[in-house]
């Protein structure tokens, strides 16, 4: 969750020195959703990190990356 998507990806790609995000550089945006409230965004992020949410991502990632 971020309020500034471009800045967040720039930080992941240029400044993170350790951690999970470093291993998968370069990060690119292939899909995003916008929400009116942080509460809604947190709910969706929690779902995406669940088993069914991860299945949704894996089932659709090839289609998204070809846009």
ABEGO torsion letter per residue (X at the ends): XBABAAAAAAAAAAABABEAAAAAOBBBBABBBBBABAAAAAAAAAAAABAAAAAAAAAAAAAAAAX
